[in-house]
Amino acid sequence: MLFLRLSWVVGQAGIGLACLIIILATVVTVLTTLSMSAICTNGEVKGGGTYYMISRSLGPEFGGSIGFIFAVANAVAVAMYVVGFAETL
């Protein structure tokens, strides 16, 4: 999706801000990956995926709220994928 919209982002924001956006996205992704790997090393992940892992590491309150946010984010991502696919037609 990023590569389909990259020319539009450069056209709207300019090359400098487009590079800044990509660097910022990379930093956020790396930090998320590092924190997720730190949580994952606490033990074996059974059925339940993200909710199970976070609720056992950080508590059920965080697990429930983050699991709900994760489910909503997946629903929004599917909508964005459909829009991106429709724009390529």
N, C-alpha and C positions, 0 to 999 in steps of 0.2 A: 504494500500500500504506500509506503514512504516513497519508493522510487517512481511510482506513478504520479505523485503529487509534488515531487521535488522541483520540477521546472516551474510549477505554479507558485510555490513558496519562494523561490529565488526571484521570480518576477514581481511578487508582491512586497517582499521584505528586503530584497537586495542580497548580494552574495555574502556580505559580512554578517548580517543577521541570520541568514540561512545557515551559515557555518556555526554560529553561536547556538542556534536551535538544535542542530545535530550534536554538537558537543554536550549541551545540557542534557539531551535525551540519553546520550551515551553514559554520562555520569550517573544519572538516575537509574539506568538499567544496571550498571556495575554495582552500585550501592545496594539495590534490591537483590541482586544475585548473591552478593556477599552475605547479606543478612539472612537470606533464605537458606544458604548453605550452612550458616552457623546454627540455625534452628534445626535443620535436617540432621545434623551430626549428633543430636541428642538421643537418637534411637531409631528403631525400625518403624516405618510408616505402614500402617495397616489400612484397611478399607476406610474410606471417608476422605481421603486426599488432603486437601489444604486445611479443611476444618479440623480433622483429626490431629494433624501435625501441630497446628497453632494452638489448639485448645489444650493439648497435652504439654506443650512447652510454656505457653504464656498464661494459661487458665481458660476456663470455659467462657468467661465474659468476652475476652479478646477473640477467642475462637469463633464464637457466634457472630460477633459484629464483623469481623474480617471475612468470615465465610459468606455472609450475606453480601458484603461489598464485592467480593470476588464473583459471586453469582450474577449480580447486577452488571458488573464490568464485562463478564462474558456475554451477556445478552446485548449490551451496547456494542461490543466488538463484532458480534454477528451482524448487527444492523449496519455497521460501518463497512464490513466486508461486502455486504449486498450492494450498498451504494457505490463502493469502489468498483465492483464488478459491472454494475449498470453503466458507470461512466466510461468503461472501456469499450462498450458496445457501440 
